[in-house]
């Protein structure tokens, strides 16, 4: 089945979807202050901002900018990016420098939608403003991933209403429906995007046909979230907060440290070109924590207002 949608103009989005504010600047001052900020809660996804200077958190009330872990900064905790307060359920960085997201309008925004779903949104200015790409009023993606595909970008997402994996090979303009799967997180192989991992309540699953079918990964831990990890590995976290790394061919897995609290979102942000060093960020009810040693030690990045 193919789902084809015309692009919607930015003017069709209401002011609540236009993120017109500005980000906090950074400098070489003292460390960030870890304190709760009103409205910063219910974190659904984490990603690096396009410039690699901060962390972006998709929340129940818009997208927020967080200080980058390990960097001394003048940023004083989370700050809302732009003015939009949409419920941003899924968000991922694109290899072409953009961001993709999905979710629901803010209360009172776009009451004329056939369903309160934002479809696929794209930002080219670090989440300051968003444009509708497709599926407006139809689909709410609870997880998204983007990977290079030739000269373009492939996007994969889970339609939360039908538990269907949807794949687009033209930056979200048109979509093909794949398997029906209770996926929590989706991850494409950056070199072979036909290979897609899915974390589920029944364990880790893999597809080698661009999401058309999935099979269990025998011997893999039951992960909640998974990402490309250090040195060409996979890194993931299970429901208990235990950090795992595994080979890209899934034949070996290693246990590491424990995250503080129950994980709600996770992202691995590489600090160098080959990804051999970086930070694992984990969001929980209390906020966002980061580790550079796979969970042996943690530092607080931001505290939620619950």
C-alpha positions as CSV (number, residue, x, y, z in Angstrom):
1,X,0.0,0.0,0.0
2,X,1.2,3.5,-0.8
3,X,0.2,6.6,0.9
4,X,0.8,9.8,-1.1
5,X,0.2,13.2,0.4
6,X,0.7,16.7,-1.1
7,X,3.0,19.0,0.8
8,X,1.3,21.5,3.0
9,X,2.5,25.1,2.9
10,X,3.8,26.7,6.1
11,X,0.9,29.1,6.0
12,X,-1.5,26.3,6.6
13,X,0.0,25.8,10.1
14,X,-1.3,27.9,12.9
15,X,0.8,30.2,15.0
16,X,1.1,27.6,17.6
17,X,3.2,25.4,15.2
18,X,5.5,28.3,14.3
19,X,8.5,28.1,16.6
20,X,9.7,31.7,16.2
21,X,11.8,32.2,19.4
22,X,15.5,32.0,19.8
23,X,17.8,29.5,21.5
24,X,20.0,30.3,24.5
25,X,23.6,31.1,23.6
26,X,26.6,29.3,25.0
27,X,30.0,30.5,26.2
28,X,32.9,29.5,28.5
29,X,31.4,30.5,31.8
30,X,30.5,28.3,34.8
31,X,28.7,25.0,34.6
32,X,25.0,24.9,33.8
33,X,22.7,25.1,36.8
34,X,20.6,22.0,37.2
35,X,17.2,23.3,38.2
36,X,13.6,22.6,37.2
37,X,12.0,24.8,34.6
38,X,8.2,25.2,34.4
39,X,6.9,23.3,31.3
40,X,9.9,21.2,30.8
41,X,8.5,17.6,31.4
42,X,7.3,14.5,29.7
43,X,10.4,13.9,27.4
44,X,9.6,11.8,24.4
45,X,12.9,12.0,22.3
46,X,16.4,13.3,22.4
47,X,18.7,14.5,19.6
48,X,21.7,16.6,18.9
49,X,20.9,20.0,17.5
50,X,22.2,20.4,13.8
51,X,25.2,22.4,14.9
52,X,26.2,19.9,17.5
53,X,26.4,22.6,20.2
54,X,23.5,21.4,22.4
55,X,20.9,18.7,23.0
56,X,17.3,19.0,21.8
57,X,14.5,17.4,23.8
58,X,11.1,16.7,22.3
59,X,8.4,17.1,25.1
60,X,4.7,17.3,25.8
61,X,5.1,21.1,25.4
62,X,7.4,21.8,22.5
63,X,11.1,21.3,21.8
64,X,13.6,22.4,24.4
65,X,17.3,23.1,24.2
66,X,19.6,21.6,26.8
67,X,23.3,22.2,27.6
68,X,25.6,19.8,25.9
69,X,27.1,17.4,28.5
70,X,30.7,17.9,29.5
71,X,30.9,21.5,28.2
72,X,31.2,24.5,30.5
73,X,28.4,26.9,29.4
74,X,26.4,30.0,30.3
75,X,23.2,28.2,29.5
76,X,21.1,28.0,32.7
77,X,19.2,24.8,32.1
78,X,16.5,24.0,29.6
79,X,15.1,26.7,27.3
80,X,12.1,26.4,25.0
81,X,13.1,26.6,21.3
82,X,10.7,28.9,19.5
83,X,7.1,29.6,20.6
84,X,5.4,26.3,19.7
85,X,4.0,24.1,22.4
86,X,3.0,21.1,20.3
87,X,3.2,17.6,21.9
88,X,6.3,16.5,20.1
89,X,6.1,12.7,20.3
90,X,8.8,11.6,17.9
91,X,11.9,13.5,16.7
92,X,15.1,12.6,14.9
93,X,18.1,14.4,13.3
94,X,18.4,14.0,9.5
95,X,21.8,13.4,7.8
96,X,21.1,16.4,5.6
97,X,21.1,18.7,8.6
98,X,17.4,19.0,9.2
99,X,15.1,17.7,11.9
100,X,12.0,15.6,11.5
101,X,9.2,15.4,14.2
102,X,5.6,14.4,14.7
103,X,3.0,14.5,17.5
104,X,-0.1,16.5,18.3
105,X,-1.0,20.2,18.2
106,X,-0.9,22.3,21.3
107,X,-4.3,22.7,23.0
108,X,-6.5,24.9,20.9
109,X,-4.4,24.7,17.8
110,X,-5.7,23.4,14.5
111,X,-9.2,22.3,15.7
112,X,-10.1,21.7,12.0
113,X,-7.8,18.7,11.7
114,X,-9.7,15.4,11.0
115,X,-7.6,13.9,13.8
116,X,-5.2,15.7,16.2
117,X,-2.1,14.3,14.5
118,X,0.7,16.4,13.0
119,X,2.0,13.9,10.5
120,X,5.6,14.6,9.5
121,X,7.1,17.9,10.3
122,X,10.5,19.2,9.2
123,X,12.7,22.0,10.6
124,X,15.8,23.5,8.9
125,X,16.6,25.9,11.7
126,X,17.2,23.7,14.7
127,X,13.5,23.4,15.8
128,X,12.9,27.2,15.7
129,X,10.2,26.8,13.0
130,X,8.5,23.7,11.5
131,X,6.9,23.0,8.1
132,X,4.4,20.3,7.4
133,X,5.7,17.7,5.0
134,X,2.9,15.1,4.8
135,X,0.2,13.1,6.6
136,X,-1.1,16.1,8.5
137,X,-4.3,15.1,10.4
138,X,-3.6,11.5,9.7
139,X,-0.6,10.1,11.5
140,X,1.2,10.5,14.8
141,X,4.7,9.0,14.6
142,X,5.8,7.9,18.1
143,X,9.3,7.1,16.8
144,X,11.2,8.3,13.8
145,X,14.7,7.7,12.3
146,X,16.4,9.0,9.2
147,X,19.4,7.6,7.3
148,X,21.3,8.3,4.0
149,X,19.8,6.7,0.9
150,X,22.0,7.4,-2.1
151,X,21.9,11.2,-2.6
152,X,18.8,11.5,-0.5
153,X,17.3,10.5,2.9
154,X,15.2,7.5,4.0
155,X,12.8,8.1,6.9
156,X,11.1,5.3,8.9
157,X,8.5,5.9,11.5
158,X,5.8,4.0,13.5
159,X,2.2,5.0,12.9
160,X,1.0,4.9,16.5
161,X,-2.6,4.6,15.6
162,X,-2.1,1.4,13.6
163,X,1.3,0.1,14.8
164,X,2.3,0.1,11.1
165,X,5.9,0.8,10.1
166,X,5.9,3.5,7.4
167,X,8.9,4.1,5.1
168,X,9.6,7.1,2.9
169,X,12.4,7.3,0.3
170,X,11.7,10.9,-0.8
171,X,12.2,12.9,2.4
172,X,8.6,12.2,3.6
173,X,6.7,13.2,0.5
174,X,5.3,9.7,0.0
175,X,5.1,6.6,2.1
176,X,5.0,2.8,1.9
177,X,3.4,0.7,4.6
178,X,5.5,-2.2,6.0
179,X,5.0,-4.6,8.9
180,X,2.6,-4.2,11.7
181,X,4.7,-4.2,14.8
182,X,4.4,-3.0,18.4
183,X,7.7,-1.0,18.1
184,X,9.0,1.2,20.8
185,X,12.0,2.5,18.9
186,X,13.3,2.1,15.3
187,X,16.8,2.4,14.0
188,X,18.2,2.1,10.5
189,X,21.7,0.9,9.6
190,X,23.5,4.0,8.4
191,X,25.4,2.0,5.7
192,X,22.6,-0.4,4.8
193,X,19.3,1.3,5.4
194,X,17.3,-1.8,4.3
195,X,18.3,-3.1,7.7
196,X,16.0,-1.7,10.4
197,X,16.0,-2.6,14.1
198,X,12.9,-2.4,16.2
199,X,12.7,-2.6,20.0
200,X,9.4,-4.2,21.2
201,X,8.0,-5.6,24.4
202,X,8.8,-9.1,22.9
203,X,12.5,-8.3,22.4
204,X,14.7,-6.9,19.7
205,X,13.5,-7.5,16.1
206,X,15.3,-6.9,12.7
207,X,14.2,-6.3,9.2
208,X,16.5,-6.8,6.1
209,X,13.8,-5.7,3.6
210,X,13.3,-2.0,4.6
211,X,10.6,-2.8,7.1
212,X,8.4,-5.1,5.2
213,X,9.0,-8.0,7.6
214,X,10.7,-8.4,11.0
215,X,12.2,-11.4,12.8
216,X,13.4,-11.7,16.4
217,X,17.1,-11.2,17.1
218,X,18.0,-14.4,18.9
219,X,20.1,-13.9,22.0
220,X,19.7,-10.1,22.1
221,X,18.8,-8.3,25.3
222,X,15.3,-6.9,25.5
223,X,16.0,-3.3,24.8
224,X,13.7,-0.2,25.1
225,X,15.9,2.0,23.0
226,X,18.9,1.5,20.6
227,X,21.2,3.8,18.7
228,X,24.5,3.7,16.8
229,X,27.2,3.5,19.5
230,X,30.9,4.0,20.1
231,X,33.3,2.5,17.6
232,X,30.8,1.0,15.3
233,X,28.8,-0.8,17.9
234,X,25.2,-0.6,18.9
235,X,24.3,0.9,22.2
236,X,20.9,0.4,24.0
237,X,19.2,0.4,27.3
238,X,16.6,-2.0,28.8
239,X,13.6,-1.3,30.9
240,X,15.6,-1.6,34.1
241,X,18.0,1.1,33.0
242,X,20.9,-1.3,32.2
243,X,23.2,-0.1,29.4
244,X,24.2,-2.6,26.7
245,X,26.5,-2.6,23.7
246,X,26.4,-5.0,20.9
247,X,28.0,-5.7,17.5
248,X,26.3,-4.5,14.4
249,X,25.7,-8.2,13.3
250,X,24.0,-8.9,16.7
251,X,26.3,-11.8,17.6
252,X,27.7,-10.5,20.9
253,X,26.3,-8.2,23.7
254,X,28.0,-6.7,26.8
255,X,26.4,-5.3,29.9
256,X,27.6,-2.0,31.4
257,X,26.3,0.5,34.0
258,X,22.8,1.4,35.2
259,X,21.0,4.6,34.4
260,X,19.3,6.6,37.1
261,X,15.5,6.0,37.0
262,X,13.3,4.4,34.4
263,X,14.3,5.4,30.8
264,X,11.8,7.3,28.7
265,X,14.1,8.3,25.8
266,X,17.7,7.8,24.9
267,X,20.3,9.1,22.4
268,X,24.0,8.6,21.7
269,X,25.9,11.7,20.7
270,X,29.3,11.1,19.2
271,X,32.1,13.5,20.1
272,X,34.4,12.7,17.3
273,X,34.3,11.8,13.6
274,X,34.4,8.0,14.0
275,X,32.0,7.9,16.9
276,X,34.6,6.1,19.2
277,X,33.9,8.7,22.0
278,X,30.7,10.4,23.0
279,X,27.9,10.8,25.4
280,X,24.9,8.5,26.1
281,X,21.9,10.6,27.2
282,X,18.9,9.1,29.0
283,X,15.7,10.9,29.9
284,X,13.6,9.8,32.8
285,X,10.8,11.2,35.0
286,X,13.3,13.4,36.9
287,X,15.2,14.8,33.9
288,X,18.1,14.0,31.6
289,X,21.4,12.4,32.6
290,X,24.5,11.7,30.6
291,X,27.4,9.3,30.7
292,X,30.7,9.2,28.8
293,X,31.6,5.7,30.2
294,X,28.5,3.7,29.3
295,X,26.9,4.1,32.7
296,X,29.8,3.8,35.1
297,X,29.3,7.5,36.1
298,X,26.5,10.0,35.3
299,X,26.1,13.7,35.3
300,X,22.8,15.7,35.4
301,X,22.0,17.6,32.3
302,X,18.5,19.0,33.1
303,X,15.8,18.5,35.7
304,X,12.1,18.3,34.7
305,X,9.3,20.1,36.4
306,X,7.3,16.8,36.5
